[in-house]
Amino acid sequence: MVNRNCDGIVRRDFLKLGVLGFSGMSLPRLLANKSNDKSLIFLWLAGGPGQLDTYDMKPEAPVEIRGEFKPIATNVDGIQVCELLPSTAKVADKLCIMRSVTSVDLGSHERSSRYLQTGVLPVPNTEFASYGAVYMKTKKFQGAVPPFVGVLKPLERGYGGGFLGAQYDPFMAGDPSEKKYRVRDLVPPEGLTLDRVGRRREILKEFNDAWRAVDTEAKLNSFDPAMEQAYNMIYSKEVHEAFDIAQEPDKLRDSYGRTPVGQGLLLARRLVEHGVKAVSIWMGGWDTHSNNFTSMKEKLLPPMDQGYGALIADLAQRGMIENTLVVQVGEFGRTPKVNKDAGRDHWPKAFSVVLAGGGIKGGQIIGSTDQHAAEVTSRPITVEDLSATIFTALGVDIHGVNHTPEGRPIAIVNGGKPVAEAFA
């Protein structure tokens, strides 16, 4: 079944077939290694989760504002979250909840998704690069495992390499909750053995050598190593082990929840443990213009909460949380007033983003909104400020610049400042 936001954008699976062909490789050209650099886990809640139904509840507001849910206490005095977030409540001491994020008046899914996944306000002529892609470009990670992995489906524009090029798109890993899960780009099609793959590899080399004799463009020369690395991934035991979620104990898999988002978050932890530097997990369905409370209660909050709470606890137990930044974000919030269809509409003026790990100071709330969670009343945080905070936590120079293929400079952070309170 195809999921759509209200503006009709289809959530597409951009996994490409033809890994063993002569072109169109979907494996990244740049591969990561284990290093002292931090890792990023980016949980994208596509559609826009409502602040009033998650992290900025207003129990004293009228029912048409506060909605159906009640707040519960967390393991930090004074911090409350929605009653449908019990696992999250248990790890609140690790969370930095930003209640005052604002994205001007940008209320469309397509533009807001690009904005929140890149940190740069969209413009017509440039496709900006996602956080993971910029991180890969800046750090120049190399090694056996892919540096940037996407789990589940990329839902909107803004998820990939943008102007940096397709080589900085994430390597797509599919849905690890499937019973016979395998990463199809790492497994030859049925009937094609590794020996035959090797022979095709040699044919491709001969083809490239012959073509290079008559075409000396740098593009072909630069593509050759990419193909070689892609083939190396198919043969790499280390890469196959990194994606083998079946090696995780059943009890641990159950603790994350046997759902796409739960197993996606578990796979993200496993990948980070094996040297992947950025993992994006896409969870759709948050565009709740109707039946908001039913959807939140039955489909959205429980699986997200279970997987997210388990991830934060798991990272902490393994001593990984200081070197792993976890970002939970959607493209905007939802309207304070419940509409006639028991839903909430788009609301970019004030919404919540949650950061954890990676040197971020947990157990705190930054910023506040008015009595209806409609307007920011203290410590406004722009999307550019959020971007600067994420990159600062990852050790990226926020004053750095990348360039388009035409040579035009693009600032890594477009004027934002790190949220100082977020850092321990």
Residue pairs with C-beta under 8 A, 6 or more apart in sequence:
2 10
2 11
3 11
3 284
3 285
4 10
4 11
5 11
5 46
5 47
5 109
5 287
6 109
6 287
6 289
7 108
7 109
7 110
9 109
9 110
9 156
11 46
11 153
11 155
11 156
11 282
11 284
12 153
12 154
13 153
13 154
13 172
14 153
14 154
14 169
14 172
15 26
15 172
15 174
15 184
15 185
16 24
16 26
17 26
17 184
18 24
18 25
18 26
19 25
19 26
19 27
19 185
19 230
19 234
20 188
20 189
20 192
20 197
20 200
22 204
22 207
25 226
25 227
25 230
26 171
26 172
26 185
27 146
27 171
27 185
27 226
27 229
27 230
27 233
28 146
28 147
28 148
28 167
28 168
28 169
28 170
28 171
28 226
28 229
29 167
29 223
29 225
29 226
29 229
29 230
30 136
30 140
30 141
30 142
30 147
30 167
30 168
31 141
31 142
31 143
31 144
31 145
31 146
31 147
31 229
31 233
32 136
32 141
32 142
32 143
32 145
32 146
32 147
32 148
32 275
32 276
32 277
33 141
33 142
33 143
33 144
33 145
33 275
34 143
34 274
34 275
35 141
35 275
37 139
37 141
37 277
37 394
37 395
38 277
38 323
38 324
38 325
38 358
38 359
38 393
38 394
38 395
39 272
39 276
39 277
39 278
39 279
39 323
39 324
39 325
40 131
40 132
40 135
40 277
40 278
40 279
40 324
40 325
40 327
40 358
40 390
40 394
41 265
41 268
41 269
41 272
41 278
41 279
41 281
41 311
41 324
41 325
41 326
41 327
42 117
42 131
42 132
42 278
42 279
42 280
42 281
42 327
42 329
43 261
43 265
43 281
43 283
43 304
43 308
43 326
43 327
43 328
43 329
44 117
44 155
44 159
44 280
44 281
44 282
44 283
44 329
44 330
45 283
45 286
45 304
45 328
45 329
45 330
46 113
46 155
46 156
46 282
46 283
46 284
46 285
46 286
46 287
46 330
46 331
47 109
47 284
47 285
47 286
47 287
47 288
47 330
47 331
48 109
48 112
48 286
48 287
48 330
48 331
48 332
48 333
48 334
48 346
48 347
48 351
49 286
49 300
49 330
49 333
49 334
49 352
50 67
50 288
50 292
50 296
50 333
50 334
50 344
50 347
51 99
51 333
51 334
51 347
51 350
51 351
51 352
51 369
51 373
52 58
52 65
52 66
52 67
52 333
52 334
52 336
52 344
52 373
53 67
53 69
53 82
53 84
53 292
53 293
53 296
53 301
53 334
53 344
54 81
54 82
54 85
54 301
54 352
55 81
55 82
55 97
55 99
55 352
55 354
56 99
56 350
56 352
56 369
56 373
57 66
57 69
57 70
57 71
57 80
57 81
57 82
57 373
58 65
58 66
58 336
58 371
58 372
58 373
59 66
59 70
59 71
60 66
60 371
61 336
61 371
61 372
64 337
64 338
65 336
65 337
65 338
65 372
65 373
67 292
67 293
67 338
67 344
68 293
69 82
69 83
69 84
69 293
69 296
69 297
70 82
70 83
71 80
71 81
71 82
71 83
72 80
72 81
72 82
72 83
72 85
72 86
72 89
73 79
73 80
73 89
74 80
74 81
74 88
74 89
74 90
74 92
74 93
75 89
75 90
75 91
75 92
75 93
76 92
76 93
76 363
76 364
79 92
79 97
79 363
79 364
79 365
81 88
81 89
81 92
82 301
84 296
84 297
84 301
84 302
84 305
85 301
85 305
85 309
86 305
86 309
87 305
87 306
87 308
87 309
87 310
88 95
88 305
88 308
88 309
88 312
89 309
90 309
90 313
91 309
91 312
91 313
91 316
91 356
92 362
92 363
93 362
93 363
94 312
94 316
94 321
94 356
94 357
94 362
94 363
95 312
95 354
95 355
95 356
95 362
95 363
96 354
96 355
96 356
96 360
96 361
96 362
96 364
96 366
96 422
97 352
97 354
97 364
97 365
97 366
98 352
98 353
98 354
98 355
98 365
98 366
98 367
98 381
98 386
98 419
98 422
99 350
99 352
99 365
99 366
99 367
99 368
99 369
99 373
100 350
100 366
100 367
100 368
100 369
100 376
100 377
100 378
100 379
100 380
100 381
101 350
101 351
101 352
101 353
101 367
101 381
101 382
101 383
101 386
102 348
102 349
102 350
102 351
102 376
102 380
102 381
102 382
103 112
103 115
103 116
103 331
103 332
103 348
103 351
103 382
103 383
104 121
104 348
105 348
105 349
106 112
106 115
106 121
106 332
106 348
107 332
107 346
107 347
107 348
108 346
109 156
109 287
109 331
109 346
110 156
110 157
111 122
112 331
112 332
112 346
112 348
113 155
113 156
113 157
113 158
113 331
114 122
114 127
114 128
114 156
114 157
114 158
115 121
115 122
115 158
115 331
115 383
116 158
116 329
116 330
116 331
116 332
116 383
117 130
117 131
117 156
117 158
117 159
118 128
118 129
118 130
118 131
118 158
118 162
118 387
119 128
119 131
119 383
119 384
119 386
119 387
119 388
119 390
119 391
119 413
119 414
119 416
120 128
120 384
120 387
120 410
120 414
121 383
121 414
122 128
122 158
126 162
126 163
126 404
126 410
127 157
127 158
127 162
127 163
128 158
128 162
128 163
128 410
129 137
129 160
129 161
129 162
129 163
129 164
129 168
129 402
130 158
130 159
130 160
130 161
130 162
130 280
131 278
131 327
131 387
131 390
131 391
132 148
132 170
132 278
132 279
132 280
133 148
133 160
133 161
133 162
133 164
133 168
133 169
133 170
134 164
134 391
134 396
134 402
134 412
135 148
135 277
135 278
135 391
135 394
135 396
136 147
136 148
136 168
136 277
136 278
137 164
137 168
137 402
138 396
138 397
138 400
138 412
139 277
139 396
141 147
141 277
143 275
144 232
144 233
144 236
144 238
144 239
144 275
145 236
145 238
145 239
145 242
145 271
145 274
145 275
145 276
146 170
146 171
146 233
146 239
146 276
147 276
147 277
147 278
148 168
148 169
148 170
148 171
148 276
148 277
148 278
148 279
148 280
149 170
149 171
149 172
149 173
149 268
149 271
149 276
149 278
149 279
149 280
150 159
150 169
150 170
150 171
150 172
150 173
150 279
150 280
150 281
150 282
151 173
151 174
151 175
151 176
151 264
151 267
151 268
151 279
151 280
151 281
151 282
152 174
152 175
152 260
152 261
152 264
152 281
152 282
152 283
153 282
153 284
154 160
154 170
154 172
154 280
154 282
155 282
155 284
156 331
159 169
159 170
159 280
159 282
160 166
160 168
160 169
160 170
161 167
161 168
161 169
162 168
163 402
163 404
163 405
163 410
164 402
165 405
167 226
170 278
170 280
171 185
172 185
173 183
173 243
173 267
173 271
174 181
174 182
174 183
174 184
175 181
175 260
175 263
175 264
176 245
176 260
176 263
176 264
176 266
176 267
177 258
177 259
177 260
177 262
177 263
177 264
181 245
181 246
183 243
186 233
186 234
186 239
186 240
186 243
187 234
188 194
188 196
188 197
188 234
194 234
194 235
197 231
197 234
201 231
204 227
208 220
208 224
208 227
211 220
212 220
212 221
233 239
238 274
241 247
241 274
242 270
242 271
242 274
242 275
242 276
243 267
243 270
243 271
245 253
245 263
245 266
245 267
245 270
248 266
248 270
252 266
252 314
253 263
253 266
255 306
255 310
255 314
256 262
256 263
256 265
256 266
256 306
256 307
256 310
256 311
256 314
257 263
257 303
257 306
257 307
257 310
259 303
259 306
259 307
260 283
260 303
261 281
261 283
261 303
261 304
261 307
262 303
262 306
262 307
262 310
263 307
264 281
264 283
264 307
265 281
265 307
265 308
265 310
265 311
266 307
266 310
266 311
266 314
267 279
268 279
268 281
268 311
269 311
269 314
269 315
269 318
269 320
271 279
272 279
272 320
272 324
273 318
273 320
283 300
283 304
285 295
285 299
285 300
286 300
286 330
288 295
288 296
288 300
288 334
288 343
288 344
289 339
289 341
289 343
289 344
289 345
290 339
290 341
290 342
290 343
291 341
291 342
291 343
292 334
292 338
292 342
292 343
292 344
293 342
294 342
308 328
311 326
312 321
312 326
312 356
312 357
315 321
315 324
315 326
315 357
320 357
321 356
321 357
321 358
322 357
322 358
322 359
323 357
323 358
324 357
324 358
325 355
325 356
325 357
325 358
325 359
325 360
325 390
325 393
325 394
326 355
326 356
326 357
326 358
327 353
327 354
327 355
327 390
328 353
328 354
328 355
328 356
329 353
329 354
329 386
330 351
332 346
332 347
332 348
332 351
333 347
333 348
333 349
333 350
333 351
333 352
333 373
334 344
334 345
334 346
334 347
334 351
335 344
335 345
335 346
335 347
336 344
336 347
336 372
336 373
336 374
337 344
337 372
338 344
339 345
347 374
349 374
349 375
349 376
350 369
350 373
350 374
350 375
350 376
353 381
353 386
355 389
355 390
355 393
355 422
356 362
358 393
358 394
359 393
359 423
359 424
360 393
360 422
360 423
360 424
361 421
361 422
361 423
361 424
364 421
366 379
366 381
366 419
366 421
366 422
367 376
367 378
367 379
367 380
367 381
368 376
368 377
368 378
368 379
369 375
369 376
369 377
370 377
379 421
381 419
382 416
383 416
384 413
384 414
384 415
384 416
384 417
385 416
385 417
385 418
385 419
386 416
386 419
387 398
387 413
387 414
387 416
388 398
388 413
388 416
388 417
388 418
388 419
389 416
389 418
389 419
389 422
391 397
391 398
391 412
391 413
392 398
392 418
392 423
393 422
393 423
396 412
397 412
398 412
398 413
398 416
398 418
399 411
399 412
399 413
400 411
400 412
401 409
401 410
401 411
401 412
402 409
402 410
402 412
403 409
403 410
404 410
